Amino acid sequence: VLFRSNYGFGEVTGKNSDSRYMGAGLMYDNGPLSLGLSIEQLKQGANSSVNGDINAWALGGSYDLGVAKLLAGYRQSTVDNFAFASTGADAKRKGYMLAVTAPVGPGLVRAAYNRYQDSQTGTADAKADHFAIGYIYSLSKRTSVYGTYAYLKNKNGGTRFSINGDAGLDNGKQQGLQVGMTHAF
C-alpha cells in the first residue's frame, strides 16, 4: 500500500485558502491486481483560473491476466457555483474508462473506450464516446515508437468534447492520429 499527498499554497495575501490545492492518493498492488483511489480540491481565487471550487475523486484498477491486462477507471469532478451557469448551479463532469493492453510481437497493443459526461442543473447533459487503438513497438529496452488512432463522437449533436481541446469538430465528431518515440535515460 502506498499513500501520497500534495499541498499547494494559494499565496493570496490575507486569504490562506484562496487558490489552494490539496490532493491525496492511495495505491494498492498485489500480484496481478492494482487499485488506486485519489481525491483533490482546487479552491477558487486570484491565483487560479477556475470559476468555482473544484472537487474531484477517481477510482481505477487493472488486472494482469498474463496474455492481456484489463484496466478500468472512473473520475468525477464538481465545480461549485459554476460561473457560466445562469442559475449559479454546480457543474459535474464524469468520465468512465475501459481498456485492454496485450503483448503482440515485440510490442504492445492498446485499446480503450471512454465515456465523458457533463451535467449542469437546468441544461441538457453533454455526452461523448471516445475510442482509441494503438501500438507500441520496442526498438530496444529503453527506446520505443508508438502510434495511436482515436475517434470521438459527441452525443445529440453536441460539441462540448474534443480530442485535442480544439473546436475543429465535424458534426460533433473528431479523429486524431498520434505518432512518436520515447526513450528512457
C-alpha positions in Angstrom: 0.0 0.0 0.0 1.3 3.4 -1.0 -0.1 6.8 0.2 0.9 10.1 -1.3 -0.4 13.6 -0.7 0.1 17.1 -2.2 -0.5 20.6 -0.9 -0.1 23.8 -2.9 -0.3 27.2 -1.1 -2.7 29.7 -2.7 -0.3 32.6 -1.9 -3.1 35.1 -1.7 -2.4 37.8 1.0 -4.8 37.5 3.9 -6.8 34.6 2.3 -4.9 31.4 3.0 -7.4 29.1 1.3 -7.8 31.1 -2.0 -6.3 29.2 -4.9 -5.1 26.4 -2.6 -4.6 22.9 -4.0 -4.9 19.7 -1.9 -4.7 16.1 -3.2 -4.2 12.6 -1.9 -3.9 9.2 -3.4 -3.8 5.6 -2.2 -2.4 2.7 -4.3 -2.6 -1.0 -3.6 -0.6 -3.6 -5.6 -0.8 -7.3 -5.0 0.5 -9.6 -7.8 -1.6 -9.0 -10.9 -4.1 -6.7 -9.2 -3.5 -2.9 -8.9 -6.1 -0.5 -7.4 -5.9 3.3 -6.9 -8.1 6.0 -5.3 -7.5 9.7 -5.4 -9.1 12.9 -4.2 -8.3 16.5 -4.9 -9.5 20.0 -4.4 -8.6 23.3 -6.1 -10.1 26.4 -4.4 -11.1 29.4 -6.5 -9.0 32.5 -6.0 -6.9 35.2 -7.5 -4.1 32.8 -8.5 -6.2 30.2 -10.1 -8.1 30.1 -13.4 -11.1 28.2 -12.1 -14.6 29.6 -12.0 -15.5 27.9 -8.7 -14.0 25.4 -6.2 -13.2 22.1 -8.0 -13.6 18.9 -6.0 -12.7 15.6 -7.7 -12.2 11.9 -7.0 -11.1 9.0 -9.1 -11.0 5.2 -8.7 -9.1 2.9 -11.1 -7.6 -0.5 -11.3 -6.0 -3.1 -13.5 -5.7 -6.9 -13.6 -2.9 -8.6 -15.5 -4.1 -11.9 -17.0 -0.7 -12.6 -18.5 -1.9 -12.6 -22.1 -3.6 -9.3 -21.6 -4.1 -6.6 -19.0 -7.6 -5.2 -18.2 -8.0 -1.7 -17.0 -11.0 0.3 -15.7 -11.4 3.7 -14.2 -14.0 6.3 -13.1 -13.4 10.1 -12.3 -15.9 12.7 -11.2 -15.3 16.4 -10.6 -17.7 19.1 -9.5 -17.3 22.9 -10.0 -19.2 24.7 -7.2 -21.3 27.6 -8.3 -20.2 27.3 -11.9 -19.7 30.9 -13.1 -21.0 30.2 -16.6 -24.3 28.8 -15.3 -27.0 31.4 -15.4 -28.5 29.7 -12.3 -25.2 29.6 -10.4 -25.6 25.8 -10.2 -22.9 23.3 -9.8 -21.4 21.7 -12.9 -20.4 18.0 -12.7 -18.1 16.1 -15.1 -17.9 12.3 -15.1 -15.6 10.0 -17.1 -15.6 6.2 -17.4 -12.8 4.2 -19.0 -12.4 0.6 -20.1 -9.1 -0.5 -21.7 -7.0 -3.5 -22.6 -3.3 -4.0 -23.4 -1.8 -7.1 -24.9 1.7 -8.0 -26.0 1.9 -8.7 -29.7 5.2 -9.4 -31.3 8.0 -7.1 -29.9 5.4 -4.5 -28.9 2.1 -3.8 -27.1 -1.4 -3.3 -28.5 -3.5 -0.8 -26.6 -7.3 -0.2 -26.9 -9.6 2.0 -24.9 -13.2 3.2 -24.6 -14.0 6.4 -22.7 -17.4 7.9 -21.9 -17.5 11.6 -20.9 -20.5 13.4 -19.4 -21.1 17.0 -18.3 -24.2 17.8 -16.4 -25.5 21.1 -15.0 -28.8 21.9 -13.4 -31.2 23.3 -15.9 -29.4 22.3 -19.1 -29.2 19.0 -21.1 -26.3 16.7 -20.3 -23.4 16.7 -22.8 -22.0 13.3 -23.6 -19.4 11.8 -25.8 -17.9 8.4 -26.7 -14.2 8.1 -27.4 -12.4 5.1 -28.9 -8.7 4.6 -29.3 -6.4 1.9 -30.6 -2.6 2.0 -30.7 0.6 0.0 -30.9 4.0 0.5 -29.1 6.9 -1.1 -30.9 10.0 -1.7 -28.8 13.3 -0.8 -30.6 15.3 -1.7 -27.5 14.9 -1.9 -23.7 14.9 1.8 -23.5 13.5 3.1 -26.8 10.2 2.6 -28.5 8.0 4.1 -31.2 4.2 4.3 -31.0 1.2 5.2 -33.0 -2.5 5.7 -31.8 -5.7 6.4 -33.7 -8.6 8.0 -31.9 -12.2 8.7 -32.7 -14.6 10.9 -30.6 -18.3 11.4 -31.2 -20.4 13.8 -29.2 -24.0 12.7 -28.5 -27.2 14.5 -29.5 -25.4 16.9 -31.9 -23.2 18.3 -29.1 -19.8 19.9 -29.5 -18.5 20.0 -25.9 -15.8 17.4 -26.1 -12.8 17.2 -28.5 -9.7 15.1 -28.7 -7.2 17.9 -28.7 -9.1 20.8 -27.0 -9.7 22.3 -30.4 -13.2 23.2 -31.7 -12.4 21.6 -35.1 -15.3 19.2 -34.9 -17.2 17.8 -37.9 -20.9 17.4 -36.8 -19.7 16.7 -33.2 -17.1 14.1 -34.4 -13.3 14.2 -34.5 -10.5 11.9 -35.4 -6.9 12.0 -34.4 -3.6 10.3 -35.1 -0.6 10.4 -32.8 2.9 9.0 -33.6 6.0 9.4 -31.6 9.1 8.0 -30.0 10.1 7.5 -26.3 13.5 7.0 -24.8 14.2 6.3 -21.1 17.5 7.8 -19.9 
